[in-house]
Amino acid sequence: MSVRRERRKWCQSYPATADSVRAARQALARFAAQAGAPAETVEAIRLASSEALTNIVLHAYARRAGEMHVGANVASDQIAVQIADEGTGLCPRVDKGGLGLGLALIAQACDELDIVKRVGGGTELRMRFGLDAHR
């Protein structure tokens, strides 16, 4: 059985604020569902994107405003999700609370994860999720 896939690509930028995390997460989940992802994959995308976006809000822009860039595209049997910022990059933060489990949760939720240092500054997470129902 073939799943009809309407939109193959989506991208949006959001202010790096707590309110934007919800909006971006919902938009990604909607895109994944429209792309034919099973409910299990949509939930994995929702979890991973929530963690990645929250990390940007908490850590990327020390005391300054910034943006989060969110994109997704469908390629054959997978959805690729990119979440990026132009912040300070990955570095140890002893001044912020938390358990430090966000990246581990993201890695567990997706089928493939790459963390890339951006040339212009910041970090990009590239996540891939299978579209099949048997993850």
Contacts in CASP RR format, 6 or more apart in sequence:
PFRMAT RR
TARGET T0000
AUTHOR 0000-0000-0000
METHOD contacts of the structure
MODEL  1
MSVRRERRKWCQSYPATADSVRAARQALARFAAQAGAPAETVEAIRLASS
EALTNIVLHAYARRAGEMHVGANVASDQIAVQIADEGTGLCPRVDKGGLG
LGLALIAQACDELDIVKRVGGGTELRMRFGLDAHR
3 36 0 8 1.000
3 131 0 8 1.000
4 36 0 8 1.000
5 34 0 8 1.000
5 35 0 8 1.000
5 36 0 8 1.000
5 74 0 8 1.000
6 34 0 8 1.000
6 35 0 8 1.000
7 31 0 8 1.000
7 34 0 8 1.000
7 35 0 8 1.000
7 74 0 8 1.000
8 35 0 8 1.000
8 73 0 8 1.000
8 74 0 8 1.000
9 71 0 8 1.000
9 72 0 8 1.000
9 73 0 8 1.000
9 74 0 8 1.000
10 27 0 8 1.000
10 28 0 8 1.000
10 31 0 8 1.000
10 71 0 8 1.000
10 72 0 8 1.000
10 73 0 8 1.000
11 69 0 8 1.000
11 70 0 8 1.000
11 71 0 8 1.000
11 72 0 8 1.000
12 24 0 8 1.000
12 27 0 8 1.000
12 69 0 8 1.000
12 70 0 8 1.000
12 71 0 8 1.000
13 67 0 8 1.000
13 68 0 8 1.000
13 69 0 8 1.000
13 70 0 8 1.000
14 20 0 8 1.000
14 23 0 8 1.000
14 24 0 8 1.000
14 67 0 8 1.000
14 68 0 8 1.000
14 70 0 8 1.000
15 65 0 8 1.000
15 66 0 8 1.000
15 67 0 8 1.000
15 68 0 8 1.000
16 56 0 8 1.000
16 57 0 8 1.000
16 60 0 8 1.000
16 61 0 8 1.000
16 65 0 8 1.000
16 66 0 8 1.000
16 67 0 8 1.000
16 68 0 8 1.000
16 85 0 8 1.000
17 57 0 8 1.000
18 57 0 8 1.000
20 53 0 8 1.000
20 57 0 8 1.000
20 68 0 8 1.000
21 50 0 8 1.000
21 53 0 8 1.000
21 54 0 8 1.000
21 57 0 8 1.000
24 49 0 8 1.000
24 53 0 8 1.000
24 68 0 8 1.000
24 70 0 8 1.000
25 46 0 8 1.000
25 49 0 8 1.000
25 50 0 8 1.000
25 53 0 8 1.000
27 70 0 8 1.000
28 45 0 8 1.000
28 46 0 8 1.000
28 49 0 8 1.000
28 70 0 8 1.000
28 71 0 8 1.000
28 72 0 8 1.000
28 81 0 8 1.000
29 42 0 8 1.000
29 45 0 8 1.000
29 46 0 8 1.000
29 49 0 8 1.000
31 72 0 8 1.000
31 79 0 8 1.000
32 41 0 8 1.000
32 42 0 8 1.000
32 45 0 8 1.000
32 72 0 8 1.000
32 79 0 8 1.000
32 129 0 8 1.000
33 42 0 8 1.000
35 72 0 8 1.000
35 74 0 8 1.000
35 79 0 8 1.000
35 131 0 8 1.000
36 131 0 8 1.000
37 45 0 8 1.000
37 79 0 8 1.000
37 129 0 8 1.000
37 130 0 8 1.000
37 131 0 8 1.000
38 131 0 8 1.000
38 132 0 8 1.000
38 133 0 8 1.000
40 133 0 8 1.000
40 135 0 8 1.000
41 79 0 8 1.000
41 129 0 8 1.000
41 130 0 8 1.000
41 131 0 8 1.000
41 135 0 8 1.000
44 109 0 8 1.000
44 110 0 8 1.000
44 129 0 8 1.000
44 135 0 8 1.000
45 79 0 8 1.000
45 81 0 8 1.000
45 109 0 8 1.000
45 110 0 8 1.000
45 127 0 8 1.000
45 129 0 8 1.000
47 105 0 8 1.000
47 109 0 8 1.000
48 81 0 8 1.000
48 105 0 8 1.000
48 106 0 8 1.000
48 109 0 8 1.000
48 110 0 8 1.000
48 127 0 8 1.000
48 129 0 8 1.000
49 70 0 8 1.000
49 81 0 8 1.000
49 83 0 8 1.000
51 102 0 8 1.000
51 103 0 8 1.000
51 105 0 8 1.000
51 106 0 8 1.000
51 109 0 8 1.000
52 83 0 8 1.000
52 106 0 8 1.000
52 125 0 8 1.000
52 127 0 8 1.000
53 68 0 8 1.000
53 70 0 8 1.000
53 83 0 8 1.000
55 102 0 8 1.000
55 103 0 8 1.000
56 68 0 8 1.000
56 83 0 8 1.000
56 85 0 8 1.000
57 68 0 8 1.000
58 96 0 8 1.000
59 88 0 8 1.000
59 93 0 8 1.000
59 96 0 8 1.000
60 66 0 8 1.000
60 68 0 8 1.000
60 85 0 8 1.000
60 86 0 8 1.000
60 87 0 8 1.000
60 88 0 8 1.000
60 89 0 8 1.000
60 122 0 8 1.000
60 123 0 8 1.000
61 85 0 8 1.000
61 87 0 8 1.000
61 88 0 8 1.000
62 88 0 8 1.000
66 85 0 8 1.000
66 86 0 8 1.000
66 87 0 8 1.000
67 85 0 8 1.000
67 86 0 8 1.000
68 83 0 8 1.000
68 84 0 8 1.000
68 85 0 8 1.000
69 82 0 8 1.000
69 83 0 8 1.000
69 84 0 8 1.000
69 85 0 8 1.000
70 81 0 8 1.000
70 82 0 8 1.000
70 83 0 8 1.000
70 84 0 8 1.000
71 81 0 8 1.000
71 82 0 8 1.000
71 83 0 8 1.000
72 79 0 8 1.000
72 80 0 8 1.000
72 81 0 8 1.000
72 82 0 8 1.000
73 79 0 8 1.000
73 80 0 8 1.000
74 80 0 8 1.000
74 131 0 8 1.000
77 130 0 8 1.000
77 131 0 8 1.000
77 132 0 8 1.000
78 111 0 8 1.000
78 128 0 8 1.000
78 129 0 8 1.000
78 130 0 8 1.000
78 131 0 8 1.000
79 128 0 8 1.000
79 129 0 8 1.000
79 130 0 8 1.000
79 131 0 8 1.000
80 126 0 8 1.000
80 127 0 8 1.000
80 128 0 8 1.000
81 110 0 8 1.000
81 125 0 8 1.000
81 126 0 8 1.000
81 127 0 8 1.000
81 128 0 8 1.000
81 129 0 8 1.000
82 124 0 8 1.000
82 125 0 8 1.000
82 126 0 8 1.000
82 127 0 8 1.000
83 124 0 8 1.000
83 125 0 8 1.000
83 127 0 8 1.000
84 118 0 8 1.000
84 122 0 8 1.000
84 123 0 8 1.000
84 124 0 8 1.000
84 125 0 8 1.000
85 122 0 8 1.000
85 123 0 8 1.000
85 124 0 8 1.000
86 118 0 8 1.000
86 120 0 8 1.000
86 121 0 8 1.000
86 122 0 8 1.000
87 121 0 8 1.000
87 122 0 8 1.000
87 123 0 8 1.000
88 122 0 8 1.000
89 117 0 8 1.000
89 121 0 8 1.000
89 122 0 8 1.000
89 123 0 8 1.000
90 115 0 8 1.000
90 117 0 8 1.000
90 123 0 8 1.000
103 115 0 8 1.000
106 113 0 8 1.000
106 125 0 8 1.000
106 127 0 8 1.000
107 113 0 8 1.000
109 127 0 8 1.000
110 127 0 8 1.000
110 128 0 8 1.000
110 129 0 8 1.000
111 128 0 8 1.000
111 129 0 8 1.000
111 130 0 8 1.000
111 135 0 8 1.000
112 127 0 8 1.000
112 128 0 8 1.000
113 125 0 8 1.000
113 126 0 8 1.000
113 127 0 8 1.000
113 128 0 8 1.000
114 125 0 8 1.000
114 126 0 8 1.000
115 123 0 8 1.000
115 124 0 8 1.000
115 125 0 8 1.000
115 126 0 8 1.000
116 123 0 8 1.000
116 124 0 8 1.000
116 125 0 8 1.000
116 126 0 8 1.000
117 123 0 8 1.000
118 124 0 8 1.000
END
